[in-house]
Amino acid sequence: MSLVLIVDDVATLAEQYAYDLNRVGGYDTRVATGGAAALEIIESEAVDCIILDLEMPGVDGFEVLRALKKRDIAIPVIVYTGTGDYDRCIKAIRLGAYSFIDKSESMERVVREVENTLERGSLEAEIEALRRDVGADTPLIGSSRVMKKLKEEIGRAARIPSPVLIVGESGTGKELVARELHRLGFDGKKPFVAINSAALPENLVESELFGHERGAFTGANRTRKGAFEQASGGTLFLDEIGELPLVMQAKLLRVLEERHVTRVGGERTIDVDAHIVAATNRNLDEDVKEGRFRNDLLYRLNVHTLHVPPLRERRSDIRDIATHLLASICTRFGIRGKRLSPDALQKLMNHDWERNNVRELRNVIERMVIASDSDLIDASDVPTDLAERSRPGGAGTYNELKAEAERQIIVAALERNDGQITKTAKELGLGDHASLLKIMRRHHIKR
């Protein structure tokens, strides 16, 4: 539940606001009767939104806004006024406040403003995360048989609140699968919080997951919500779960079973309700045998398991993925759009991509964009260290491998013939264009 702090030197008004916000909006509330008291509460409580009076003796609302900015505390602020001096409200907006309301507004209107402010803050955090990751991977692109199967499995798992374990090689797009689970399972107002277990220092893992109270350790100068609290009501994505230390695995298991956390340095238990999605490129069954991963935690996490196929098992998707990546990279570099020649595409389809899958493909395309002066990226622009595939197959049954091989043949032939159906059918020795269209429909290939 979100915590709203009301800051007003008129105690009776602040208390009434707090009571009504809880009654009408269902928010937890705290009251501060001055700017200095507000800053103390902000350091000791995990405040989600502030309703701030500007006209206060001592530390006024403007000083509070300046202090938040100086301390780099990104709590959304709504200023309210009873004087009708909107010039001062505009000044507060310039200092970082989200919006302003009049003290005479109905509580229903105030609740809507708080909802909008919290939603805007959540969206801005999501946009910032996407901005950091822009171009790092692709959306779930591809219509090969294995990708069609994966998308169907995602659709089924998204409707069920049980934990999901996503397994796949590095660079296959496991976080994208997690985001798709979130998109299909929740509306856009719910948070998606991603934690990379491998990137967390061992001494900070507990704080990152469960939060900490002020003074819990050196540097903990204010109370902070952990990932479980931040994701409550939405999705918590625990990437590289196999890298989590055994001690933390035990604590994570307890949270999954009891559905509440206790912040580091705190005593109060806090209920959490996040859909848990974990991912790994490790063989967790082998890790269990070797004593590196808890069997009981694996049992809790793999209620639903989604396997993300490596790129070599869906080579026929490479055209669509490469086209998307090429357009994205050209846009990011601010250059005119380029396209891949059929020979260049064939080379990309022939590579195994075992090192880093889609992420490796993206890096190769970026190198080709930089190396090519022409609008057409040809086979000569493909890096020389891109080896031809060493084996024709991959995982799957004979019929699955046969279908994927046929799909690759059709995709490559269409590329060579600029998507012309009749010309492609003739090259492949098919009776007429209707025969080719029938095969394309069977393999979900668009012109």
C-alpha positions as CSV (number, residue, x, y, z in Angstrom):
1,M,0.0,0.0,0.0
2,S,1.4,3.4,-0.9
3,L,2.4,5.8,1.9
4,V,1.4,9.5,1.5
5,L,2.9,12.2,3.6
6,I,0.9,15.3,4.3
7,V,3.0,18.3,5.3
8,D,1.1,21.3,6.8
9,D,1.8,23.5,9.8
10,V,-2.0,23.5,10.6
11,A,-2.1,20.2,12.4
12,T,-5.9,19.8,12.3
13,L,-6.1,20.3,8.6
14,A,-3.2,17.9,8.0
15,E,-4.8,15.2,10.3
16,Q,-8.2,15.6,8.5
17,Y,-6.5,15.3,5.1
18,A,-4.7,12.1,6.3
19,Y,-8.0,10.6,7.6
20,D,-9.9,11.4,4.4
21,L,-7.1,10.1,2.1
22,N,-7.1,6.8,4.0
23,R,-10.9,6.6,4.0
24,V,-11.5,7.6,0.3
25,G,-8.3,6.4,-1.3
26,G,-7.2,3.6,0.9
27,Y,-3.7,5.1,1.3
28,D,-1.4,4.7,4.4
29,T,-0.7,8.3,5.6
30,R,1.7,10.2,7.8
31,V,1.5,13.8,9.0
32,A,4.3,16.4,9.4
33,T,3.5,19.8,10.8
34,G,6.6,21.5,9.3
35,G,9.3,21.2,6.7
36,A,12.0,20.0,9.1
37,A,9.7,17.3,10.5
38,A,8.8,16.2,6.9
39,L,12.5,15.8,6.0
40,E,13.0,13.6,9.1
41,I,10.1,11.4,8.2
42,I,11.3,11.1,4.6
43,E,14.6,9.7,5.9
44,S,13.0,7.2,8.2
45,E,9.9,6.1,6.2
46,A,9.6,4.8,2.7
47,V,7.3,7.6,1.5
48,D,5.6,7.2,-2.0
49,C,4.0,10.7,-2.4
50,I,4.1,14.0,-0.6
51,I,1.2,16.6,-0.3
52,L,3.1,19.7,0.6
53,D,1.9,23.1,1.9
54,L,4.1,26.0,0.6
55,E,3.3,28.5,3.3
56,M,4.9,27.3,6.6
57,P,7.1,29.0,9.2
58,G,10.7,27.9,9.4
59,V,11.5,25.4,6.7
60,D,8.7,26.1,4.1
61,G,7.6,24.0,1.1
62,F,10.2,25.6,-1.2
63,E,13.0,24.6,1.1
64,V,11.6,21.0,1.3
65,L,11.6,20.8,-2.5
66,R,15.2,22.2,-2.7
67,A,16.3,19.7,0.0
68,L,14.8,16.8,-2.0
69,K,16.5,17.9,-5.1
70,K,19.9,18.3,-3.3
71,R,19.7,14.9,-1.7
72,D,18.5,13.3,-5.0
73,I,15.3,11.9,-3.5
74,A,12.8,11.2,-6.2
75,I,9.5,11.3,-4.3
76,P,6.7,12.8,-6.3
77,V,5.3,16.0,-4.7
78,I,1.9,17.6,-5.0
79,V,1.7,21.1,-3.6
80,Y,-1.5,22.6,-2.3
81,T,-2.5,26.1,-1.6
82,G,-5.3,27.9,0.2
83,T,-4.3,31.4,-1.0
84,G,-4.9,31.0,-4.7
85,D,-1.4,32.2,-5.4
86,Y,-0.7,30.1,-8.4
87,D,2.5,32.0,-9.4
88,R,4.0,30.4,-6.3
89,C,2.7,27.0,-7.3
90,I,4.3,27.4,-10.8
91,K,7.6,28.2,-9.0
92,A,7.2,25.0,-7.0
93,I,6.7,23.0,-10.2
94,R,10.0,24.4,-11.5
95,L,11.6,23.2,-8.3
96,G,10.4,19.6,-9.1
97,A,6.8,19.4,-7.8
98,Y,4.6,17.2,-10.0
99,S,1.4,19.3,-9.8
100,F,-0.7,21.5,-7.5
101,I,-4.2,21.5,-6.1
102,D,-6.4,23.9,-4.1
103,K,-7.1,23.1,-0.5
104,S,-10.8,23.5,-1.2
105,E,-10.8,20.6,-3.7
106,S,-13.0,17.6,-2.9
107,M,-11.2,14.6,-1.5
108,E,-12.2,12.5,-4.5
109,R,-10.3,15.0,-6.7
110,V,-7.3,14.8,-4.4
111,V,-7.3,11.0,-4.5
112,R,-7.4,11.1,-8.3
113,E,-4.4,13.5,-8.3
114,V,-2.5,11.2,-6.0
115,E,-3.3,8.2,-8.2
116,N,-2.2,10.2,-11.3
117,T,1.0,11.3,-9.6
118,L,1.9,7.8,-8.5
119,E,1.2,6.4,-11.9
120,R,3.3,9.1,-13.6
121,G,6.2,8.4,-11.2
122,S,5.9,4.6,-12.1
123,L,5.8,5.4,-15.8
124,E,8.8,7.7,-15.6
125,A,10.8,5.0,-13.8
126,E,9.8,2.5,-16.5
127,I,10.7,4.9,-19.3
128,E,14.1,5.5,-17.7
129,A,14.7,1.8,-17.5
130,L,13.8,1.3,-21.1
131,R,16.0,4.3,-22.1
132,R,18.9,2.6,-20.4
133,D,18.2,-0.6,-22.2
134,V,17.3,0.9,-25.6
135,G,18.7,-1.2,-28.4
136,A,20.0,-3.9,-26.1
137,D,17.6,-6.5,-27.4
138,T,14.6,-6.9,-29.6
139,P,10.9,-7.5,-28.8
140,L,9.7,-11.0,-29.1
141,I,10.0,-11.1,-32.8
142,G,9.6,-14.3,-34.9
143,S,6.9,-16.5,-36.2
144,S,8.9,-19.8,-36.4
145,R,7.3,-22.9,-34.9
146,V,9.3,-22.7,-31.7
147,M,8.5,-19.0,-31.2
148,K,4.8,-19.5,-31.9
149,K,4.9,-22.3,-29.2
150,L,6.7,-20.0,-26.7
151,K,4.2,-17.2,-27.2
152,E,1.3,-19.6,-26.6
153,E,3.0,-20.8,-23.4
154,I,3.5,-17.2,-22.3
155,G,-0.2,-16.4,-22.9
156,R,-1.2,-19.4,-20.7
157,A,1.3,-18.7,-17.9
158,A,0.5,-15.0,-17.7
159,R,-3.0,-15.7,-16.5
160,I,-1.8,-17.7,-13.5
161,P,-0.2,-16.1,-10.4
162,S,2.2,-18.9,-9.6
163,P,6.0,-18.3,-10.1
164,V,7.5,-18.8,-13.5
165,L,11.0,-19.9,-14.3
166,I,12.4,-18.9,-17.6
167,V,15.4,-20.9,-18.9
168,G,17.6,-20.2,-21.9
169,E,21.1,-19.4,-23.1
170,S,22.6,-16.0,-22.6
171,G,21.2,-13.4,-24.9
172,T,18.1,-15.3,-26.0
173,G,15.7,-12.6,-24.5
174,K,14.6,-14.0,-21.1
175,E,13.8,-10.5,-19.8
176,L,11.7,-9.8,-22.8
177,V,9.7,-13.0,-22.0
178,A,9.3,-11.7,-18.4
179,R,8.1,-8.4,-19.7
180,E,5.6,-10.1,-22.0
181,L,4.3,-12.2,-19.0
182,H,3.8,-8.9,-17.1
183,R,2.1,-7.1,-20.1
184,L,-0.4,-9.9,-20.6
185,G,-1.0,-10.5,-16.9
186,F,-1.3,-6.9,-15.6
187,D,-2.5,-3.5,-16.8
188,G,0.1,-0.8,-17.5
189,K,-0.3,0.8,-14.0
190,K,1.3,-2.2,-12.2
191,P,5.1,-2.1,-11.6
192,F,7.7,-4.3,-13.3
193,V,10.9,-4.5,-11.2
194,A,13.9,-6.3,-12.6
195,I,16.8,-7.4,-10.4
196,N,20.0,-9.0,-11.8
197,S,21.1,-11.3,-9.1
198,A,24.6,-11.7,-10.6
199,A,25.2,-8.0,-10.5
200,L,24.4,-7.4,-6.8
201,P,27.3,-7.3,-4.3
202,E,26.8,-10.1,-1.8
203,N,26.6,-7.8,1.2
204,L,23.8,-5.8,-0.5
205,V,21.6,-8.5,-1.9
206,E,19.3,-8.6,1.2
207,S,18.9,-4.8,1.2
208,E,18.1,-4.7,-2.5
209,L,15.5,-7.4,-2.3
210,F,13.9,-6.6,1.1
211,G,14.8,-3.0,1.7
212,H,16.4,-1.4,4.8
213,E,15.7,1.0,7.6
214,R,17.6,4.1,8.2
215,G,20.9,3.4,10.0
216,A,20.7,-0.4,9.3
217,F,24.3,-0.2,8.0
218,T,26.9,2.4,7.0
219,G,25.5,4.5,4.2
220,A,21.9,3.7,5.0
221,N,20.9,7.4,5.6
222,R,17.3,6.9,4.8
223,T,14.7,4.1,4.8
224,R,14.4,2.4,1.4
225,K,11.9,-0.1,0.0
226,G,13.3,-3.3,-1.5
227,A,12.4,-4.9,-4.8
228,F,9.6,-7.0,-3.3
229,E,7.9,-3.9,-1.9
230,Q,8.4,-1.9,-5.1
231,A,7.0,-4.7,-7.2
232,S,4.0,-5.4,-4.9
233,G,0.9,-5.8,-7.0
234,G,3.0,-6.2,-10.2
235,T,5.9,-8.4,-11.3
236,L,9.3,-9.0,-9.7
237,F,11.8,-10.4,-12.3
238,L,14.8,-12.1,-10.7
239,D,17.3,-12.5,-13.4
240,E,20.3,-14.9,-13.1
241,I,18.6,-16.5,-10.1
242,G,21.2,-19.3,-10.1
243,E,23.9,-16.8,-9.0
244,L,22.0,-16.0,-5.7
245,P,24.1,-17.0,-2.6
246,L,22.8,-20.0,-0.7
247,V,22.0,-17.9,2.4
248,M,19.9,-15.5,0.4
249,Q,18.2,-18.5,-1.4
250,A,16.9,-19.6,2.1
251,K,15.6,-16.1,2.8
252,L,14.0,-15.8,-0.6
253,L,12.2,-19.2,-0.1
254,R,10.8,-17.9,3.2
255,V,9.4,-14.8,1.5
256,L,7.8,-16.9,-1.3
257,E,6.1,-19.1,1.3
258,E,5.1,-16.4,3.8
259,R,4.4,-13.5,1.4
260,H,5.9,-10.9,3.6
261,V,9.4,-9.2,4.1
262,T,11.2,-7.6,6.9
263,R,13.6,-4.7,6.0
264,V,17.2,-5.0,7.0
265,G,17.5,-3.4,10.4
266,G,13.7,-3.5,11.0
267,E,11.3,-5.6,13.0
268,R,8.0,-4.9,11.3
269,T,6.8,-7.4,8.7
270,I,5.4,-6.0,5.5
271,D,3.0,-7.9,3.3
272,V,4.0,-8.2,-0.4
273,D,2.1,-9.4,-3.4
274,A,4.3,-9.6,-6.5
275,H,4.2,-12.1,-9.3
276,I,7.6,-13.8,-9.2
277,V,9.4,-14.5,-12.5
278,A,12.9,-15.9,-12.3
279,A,15.4,-16.6,-15.1
280,T,18.6,-18.5,-15.5
281,N,21.0,-19.7,-18.2
282,R,22.3,-22.4,-15.8
283,N,21.2,-26.0,-15.4
284,L,19.6,-25.6,-11.9
285,D,19.0,-29.4,-11.6
286,E,22.7,-29.9,-11.9
287,D,23.3,-27.1,-9.4
288,V,21.0,-28.8,-7.0
289,K,23.0,-32.0,-7.3
290,E,26.2,-30.1,-6.7
291,G,24.8,-28.3,-3.7
292,R,24.9,-24.8,-5.3
293,F,21.1,-24.3,-5.4
294,R,18.4,-25.3,-3.0
295,N,16.0,-28.0,-4.2
296,D,13.1,-26.6,-2.2
297,L,13.6,-23.2,-3.8
298,L,13.7,-24.7,-7.3
299,Y,10.5,-26.6,-6.5
300,R,8.9,-23.3,-5.6
301,L,10.1,-21.4,-8.7
302,N,9.5,-23.9,-11.5
303,V,5.8,-24.2,-11.1
304,H,5.8,-23.1,-14.8
305,T,8.9,-23.4,-16.8
306,L,9.4,-21.5,-20.1
307,H,12.2,-22.5,-22.4
308,V,13.5,-19.7,-24.7
309,P,15.0,-21.2,-27.8
310,P,18.5,-20.3,-29.0
311,L,18.8,-18.4,-32.2
312,R,20.2,-21.4,-34.1
313,E,17.0,-23.3,-33.5
314,R,15.0,-20.5,-35.2
315,R,17.3,-19.3,-38.0
316,S,14.3,-18.4,-40.2
317,D,13.4,-15.7,-37.7
318,I,16.8,-14.0,-38.3
319,R,15.5,-11.9,-41.2
320,D,12.8,-10.3,-39.1
321,I,15.0,-9.8,-36.1
322,A,17.9,-8.4,-38.1
323,T,15.6,-6.0,-40.0
324,H,14.2,-4.7,-36.7
325,L,17.7,-4.3,-35.2
326,L,19.0,-2.6,-38.3
327,A,16.3,0.0,-38.2
328,S,16.7,0.5,-34.5
329,I,20.5,1.0,-34.7
330,C,20.2,3.4,-37.7
331,T,17.7,5.5,-35.8
332,R,19.9,5.5,-32.7
333,F,22.9,6.6,-34.7
334,G,20.9,9.2,-36.5
335,I,21.8,7.9,-40.0
336,R,19.7,7.1,-43.0
337,G,18.1,3.6,-43.0
338,K,20.1,0.7,-44.4
339,R,19.1,-2.7,-45.6
340,L,20.7,-6.2,-45.8
341,S,21.5,-7.9,-49.1
342,P,20.3,-11.5,-49.5
343,D,23.9,-12.7,-49.4
344,A,24.5,-10.9,-46.1
345,L,21.3,-12.3,-44.7
346,Q,22.3,-15.8,-45.7
347,K,25.6,-15.4,-43.9
348,L,23.7,-14.3,-40.8
349,M,21.4,-17.3,-41.1
350,N,24.3,-19.7,-41.4
351,H,26.0,-18.6,-38.2
352,D,25.4,-20.6,-34.9
353,W,25.2,-17.5,-32.6
354,E,26.2,-19.8,-29.7
355,R,28.2,-17.0,-27.9
356,N,25.3,-14.6,-27.1
357,N,22.4,-15.3,-29.4
358,V,20.2,-12.2,-30.2
359,R,22.6,-9.9,-28.3
360,E,25.5,-11.2,-30.4
361,L,23.5,-10.6,-33.6
362,R,22.8,-7.1,-32.5
363,N,26.5,-6.4,-31.9
364,V,27.4,-7.8,-35.4
365,I,24.7,-5.7,-37.1
366,E,26.0,-2.6,-35.3
367,R,29.6,-3.4,-36.6
368,M,28.2,-3.8,-40.1
369,V,26.4,-0.5,-39.9
370,I,29.5,1.3,-38.9
371,A,31.7,-0.5,-41.5
372,S,29.4,0.0,-44.5
373,D,29.3,3.3,-46.4
374,S,26.5,2.1,-48.6
375,D,22.8,2.0,-48.0
376,L,23.0,-1.7,-48.8
377,I,24.9,-3.9,-46.4
378,D,26.5,-6.7,-48.5
379,A,28.1,-10.0,-47.7
380,S,31.5,-8.3,-47.8
381,D,30.4,-6.2,-44.8
382,V,29.8,-9.2,-42.6
383,P,32.7,-9.6,-40.1
384,T,35.2,-12.2,-41.2
385,D,35.2,-13.8,-37.8
386,L,31.6,-14.8,-38.2
387,A,32.0,-18.5,-38.8
388,E,29.7,-20.6,-40.8
389,R,27.6,-23.0,-38.8
390,S,29.4,-26.2,-38.0
391,R,26.3,-28.4,-38.0
392,P,23.0,-28.3,-39.9
393,G,20.6,-29.2,-37.0
394,G,19.8,-28.3,-33.5
395,A,17.5,-29.5,-30.7
396,G,14.1,-30.9,-31.7
397,T,12.4,-33.8,-33.4
398,Y,13.0,-34.8,-37.1
399,N,9.7,-33.1,-38.1
400,E,10.5,-29.9,-36.2
401,L,14.0,-29.7,-37.8
402,K,12.6,-30.5,-41.2
403,A,9.9,-27.7,-40.9
404,E,12.5,-25.2,-39.7
405,A,14.8,-26.1,-42.6
406,E,12.0,-25.7,-45.1
407,R,11.1,-22.3,-43.6
408,Q,14.7,-21.1,-43.9
409,I,14.7,-22.1,-47.6
410,I,11.5,-20.1,-48.3
411,V,12.7,-17.0,-46.3
412,A,16.1,-16.9,-48.1
413,A,14.5,-17.4,-51.5
414,L,12.0,-14.6,-51.0
415,E,14.8,-12.4,-49.9
416,R,16.8,-13.1,-53.0
417,N,13.8,-12.3,-55.2
418,D,12.7,-9.1,-53.4
419,G,9.6,-10.8,-52.1
420,Q,8.2,-11.5,-55.6
421,I,6.0,-14.6,-55.2
422,T,5.9,-15.8,-58.8
423,K,9.7,-15.3,-59.3
424,T,10.4,-17.2,-56.0
425,A,8.1,-20.1,-56.9
426,K,9.8,-20.5,-60.2
427,E,13.3,-20.4,-58.7
428,L,12.2,-23.1,-56.2
429,G,10.7,-25.3,-58.9
430,L,7.2,-25.1,-57.6
431,G,4.3,-25.5,-59.9
432,D,2.8,-22.0,-59.4
433,H,2.7,-19.1,-57.0
434,A,-0.4,-20.7,-55.3
435,S,1.8,-23.6,-54.1
436,L,4.3,-21.1,-52.6
437,L,1.6,-19.1,-50.9
438,K,0.3,-22.3,-49.3
439,I,3.7,-23.2,-47.9
440,M,4.1,-19.6,-46.6
441,R,0.8,-19.8,-44.8
442,R,1.8,-23.1,-43.2
443,H,5.0,-21.5,-41.9
444,H,3.5,-18.1,-41.0
445,I,5.7,-16.3,-43.4
446,K,4.6,-12.9,-44.6
447,R,5.7,-11.2,-47.8
